[in-house]
């Protein structure tokens, strides 16, 4: 809940809404271009890759910020994790070729549980230095799923190949050569971006900047408050619409 003293931080709700709208638009384009074959290289173009990373990073940071506002962190983490599991099961049954292991919801659920369990320690860390260190660790660990530690996509230290032979380490960020997931967000490096969001809020709060975040934006606020439900239903709805449209076009 994005609340303080009985009031919601409407701007944070709006930011979450913008993230889910962006994600919905991306998935619509993905369905049209990739799933239905209009332009299969869509997701490999640089502007689209930047768009996708922006969506995911904003979603993760906002989720980290929002964890500050709940007293039911374990409940939220378990709920989101179960939603991620449900999506994996649906994909396994209906679209196994696009199977999702370690997707965004599975990651967010795990990140909520881990960060909430560590909140006693994190709350004692000086907010600004802690946020800075978390962001630095995210940058350095960004290439771990690709086999190295570096600065984003620039390798500095190659990691032992043997680590990536253990299939059960994919969730941590060490996928094997035969691992595939159409949506892959392992704990490393993304947990550091989540913690960055969690600590960033303490910086904002500490400087009194939260007073600028109360403004309600009705439509975006509604979408932001129901972002999990929207995430769960948007892809089946989009796919169904695209299926009908392409069926009519190809008649």
C-alpha positions as CSV (number, residue, x, y, z in Angstrom):
1,X,0.0,0.0,0.0
2,X,1.3,3.4,-0.9
3,X,0.1,5.1,2.2
4,X,1.4,7.5,4.9
5,X,-0.7,8.9,7.7
6,X,-3.8,7.6,6.1
7,X,-3.0,9.2,2.7
8,X,-1.8,7.5,-0.4
9,X,1.2,8.7,-2.4
10,X,-0.8,9.2,-5.5
11,X,2.3,10.0,-7.7
12,X,3.7,6.5,-6.9
13,X,0.4,4.9,-7.9
14,X,0.6,6.9,-11.1
15,X,4.2,5.9,-11.7
16,X,3.2,2.2,-11.3
17,X,0.3,2.8,-13.7
18,X,2.7,4.2,-16.3
19,X,4.9,1.2,-15.9
20,X,2.0,-1.3,-16.4
21,X,0.7,0.7,-19.4
22,X,4.1,0.6,-20.9
23,X,4.4,-3.1,-20.3
24,X,1.0,-3.7,-21.8
25,X,1.9,-1.7,-24.9
26,X,5.2,-3.7,-25.2
27,X,3.4,-7.0,-24.9
28,X,0.9,-5.9,-27.5
29,X,3.7,-5.1,-29.9
30,X,5.4,-8.4,-29.1
31,X,2.2,-10.4,-29.9
32,X,1.7,-8.6,-33.1
33,X,5.3,-8.6,-34.4
34,X,6.8,-11.8,-32.9
35,X,4.0,-14.2,-32.0
36,X,2.0,-13.5,-35.2
37,X,5.1,-13.2,-37.3
38,X,4.8,-9.6,-38.7
39,X,8.4,-8.8,-37.7
40,X,10.1,-11.5,-35.7
41,X,13.2,-9.3,-35.1
42,X,11.1,-6.7,-33.2
43,X,12.5,-7.4,-29.8
44,X,16.1,-7.5,-31.0
45,X,16.1,-3.9,-32.3
46,X,18.1,-1.5,-30.1
47,X,15.2,1.0,-29.4
48,X,12.9,-1.8,-28.4
49,X,15.6,-3.4,-26.1
50,X,16.0,0.0,-24.4
51,X,12.3,0.3,-24.1
52,X,12.0,-3.1,-22.5
53,X,14.8,-2.5,-20.0
54,X,13.3,0.8,-19.0
55,X,9.9,-0.8,-18.3
56,X,11.4,-3.6,-16.2
57,X,13.8,-1.3,-14.3
58,X,11.0,1.1,-13.5
59,X,8.7,-1.7,-12.4
60,X,11.3,-3.2,-10.1
61,X,12.3,0.1,-8.5
62,X,8.7,1.1,-7.9
63,X,8.1,-2.3,-6.3
64,X,11.1,-1.8,-4.1
65,X,9.9,1.7,-3.0
66,X,6.4,0.3,-2.3
67,X,7.6,-2.3,0.1
68,X,8.2,0.5,2.5
69,X,4.5,1.0,2.8
70,X,3.3,-2.4,3.9
71,X,3.2,-4.3,7.2
72,X,2.4,-7.5,5.3
73,X,5.5,-8.0,3.2
74,X,5.6,-11.7,3.6
75,X,1.9,-12.0,2.5
76,X,2.6,-9.7,-0.5
77,X,5.7,-11.7,-1.5
78,X,3.9,-15.0,-1.3
79,X,0.9,-13.7,-3.3
80,X,3.1,-12.3,-6.1
81,X,5.2,-15.5,-6.1
82,X,2.0,-17.6,-6.5
83,X,0.9,-15.4,-9.4
84,X,4.3,-16.0,-11.0
85,X,3.9,-19.7,-10.5
86,X,0.4,-19.6,-12.0
87,X,1.7,-17.8,-15.1
88,X,4.4,-20.5,-15.5
89,X,1.8,-23.3,-15.2
90,X,-0.5,-21.6,-17.8
91,X,2.4,-21.2,-20.2
92,X,3.5,-24.8,-19.7
93,X,0.1,-26.1,-20.5
94,X,-1.0,-23.8,-23.4
95,X,2.3,-22.3,-24.8
96,X,5.2,-24.5,-23.8
97,X,7.3,-23.0,-26.6
98,X,7.2,-19.7,-24.8
99,X,7.7,-21.2,-21.3
100,X,8.5,-18.8,-18.5
101,X,10.9,-19.8,-15.8
102,X,12.1,-17.1,-13.3
103,X,9.8,-14.5,-14.8
104,X,9.3,-10.9,-13.5
105,X,6.5,-11.9,-11.0
106,X,8.5,-14.8,-9.6
107,X,11.4,-12.5,-9.1
108,X,9.4,-9.7,-7.5
109,X,7.8,-12.2,-5.1
110,X,11.2,-13.5,-4.0
111,X,12.7,-10.0,-3.8
112,X,9.8,-8.9,-1.6
113,X,10.3,-11.8,0.8
114,X,14.1,-11.4,0.9
115,X,14.1,-7.6,1.3
116,X,11.3,-7.7,3.9
117,X,13.2,-10.4,5.9
118,X,16.3,-8.1,5.8
119,X,14.4,-4.9,6.6
120,X,15.8,-4.7,10.1
121,X,19.3,-4.6,8.7
122,X,18.5,-2.4,5.7
123,X,16.7,0.1,7.9
124,X,19.9,0.6,9.9
125,X,22.0,1.3,6.8
126,X,22.6,5.0,5.9
127,X,20.0,5.5,3.1
128,X,22.0,7.4,0.5
129,X,25.3,5.3,0.7
130,X,23.2,2.1,0.9
131,X,21.2,3.1,-2.2
132,X,24.4,4.0,-4.0
133,X,26.1,0.7,-3.2
134,X,23.0,-1.2,-4.2
135,X,23.0,0.6,-7.6
136,X,26.7,-0.1,-8.0
137,X,26.2,-3.8,-7.3
138,X,23.4,-3.9,-9.9
139,X,25.7,-2.4,-12.5
140,X,28.6,-4.7,-11.6
141,X,26.4,-7.8,-11.5
142,X,24.3,-7.1,-14.6
143,X,26.4,-9.5,-16.7
144,X,26.3,-12.4,-14.3
145,X,23.6,-14.3,-16.3
146,X,25.9,-13.9,-19.3
147,X,28.9,-15.3,-17.5
148,X,30.8,-12.2,-16.2
149,X,31.1,-9.4,-13.7
150,X,31.5,-6.0,-15.3
151,X,30.0,-2.6,-16.1
152,X,26.6,-3.4,-17.6
153,X,27.4,-5.2,-20.9
154,X,31.2,-4.6,-20.6
155,X,32.9,-7.7,-19.1
156,X,35.7,-7.2,-16.5
157,X,35.9,-10.6,-14.8
158,X,34.9,-13.9,-16.4
159,X,33.1,-16.3,-14.0
160,X,33.9,-20.0,-13.9
161,X,31.9,-21.9,-16.5
162,X,31.3,-24.7,-13.9
163,X,28.8,-22.5,-12.0
164,X,26.6,-22.4,-15.1
165,X,26.4,-26.2,-15.3
166,X,24.2,-26.5,-12.3
167,X,20.6,-26.1,-13.6
168,X,19.1,-25.2,-10.3
169,X,21.2,-22.1,-10.1
170,X,19.3,-20.4,-12.9
171,X,17.0,-18.7,-10.4
172,X,20.0,-17.1,-8.8
173,X,21.4,-15.8,-12.1
174,X,23.6,-18.7,-13.4
175,X,21.6,-20.2,-16.3
176,X,23.0,-23.3,-18.0
177,X,23.5,-23.4,-21.8
178,X,20.3,-25.3,-22.4
179,X,18.2,-23.0,-20.1
180,X,15.4,-21.1,-21.8
181,X,12.8,-18.7,-20.5
182,X,10.8,-16.2,-22.6
183,X,10.9,-13.9,-19.5
184,X,14.0,-14.2,-17.3
185,X,14.7,-12.1,-14.2
186,X,17.0,-13.9,-11.8
187,X,17.9,-12.7,-8.3
188,X,21.3,-11.5,-9.6
189,X,21.5,-8.7,-10.6
190,X,17.9,-7.6,-10.2
191,X,17.7,-7.9,-6.4
192,X,20.1,-5.0,-6.1
193,X,17.9,-2.8,-8.1
194,X,14.9,-3.8,-5.9
195,X,16.9,-2.9,-2.8
196,X,18.0,0.3,-4.4
197,X,14.3,1.2,-4.8
198,X,13.7,0.3,-1.2
199,X,16.5,2.5,0.1
200,X,15.8,5.3,-2.4
201,X,12.5,5.9,-0.6
202,X,14.3,6.4,2.7
203,X,16.4,9.1,0.9
204,X,13.3,10.7,-0.4
205,X,11.5,10.5,3.0
206,X,14.6,11.7,4.8
207,X,14.9,14.9,2.7
208,X,11.1,15.6,3.1
209,X,10.5,15.2,-0.6
210,X,7.6,12.8,-0.1
211,X,5.3,15.9,0.5
212,X,5.3,16.3,-3.3
213,X,4.0,12.8,-3.9
214,X,0.5,13.0,-2.5
215,X,-1.2,14.4,-5.6
216,X,-3.9,12.0,-6.9
217,X,-4.3,11.3,-10.6
218,X,-7.6,9.5,-10.7
219,X,-7.3,7.3,-13.8
220,X,-3.6,6.5,-13.3
221,X,-4.2,6.0,-9.6
222,X,-6.9,3.4,-10.2
223,X,-4.6,1.5,-12.7
224,X,-1.7,1.7,-10.3
225,X,-3.7,0.2,-7.4
226,X,-4.8,-2.7,-9.6
227,X,-1.5,-3.3,-11.4
228,X,-1.1,-6.9,-10.3
229,X,-4.6,-7.9,-11.6
230,X,-3.9,-6.0,-14.8
231,X,-0.6,-7.8,-15.3
232,X,-2.3,-11.2,-14.7
233,X,-5.0,-10.7,-17.3
234,X,-3.5,-8.4,-19.9
235,X,-1.6,-10.9,-21.9
236,X,-4.4,-13.4,-22.4
237,X,-6.7,-10.5,-23.4
238,X,-4.2,-9.1,-25.8
239,X,-3.4,-12.5,-27.3
240,X,-7.1,-13.2,-27.8
241,X,-7.7,-9.9,-29.5
242,X,-4.7,-10.4,-31.8
243,X,-5.8,-13.9,-32.6
244,X,-9.2,-12.8,-33.7
245,X,-7.9,-9.8,-35.7
246,X,-5.3,-11.9,-37.6
247,X,-7.9,-14.7,-38.1
248,X,-10.2,-12.1,-39.8
249,X,-7.3,-10.6,-41.8
250,X,-6.2,-13.9,-43.2
251,X,-9.6,-15.1,-44.2
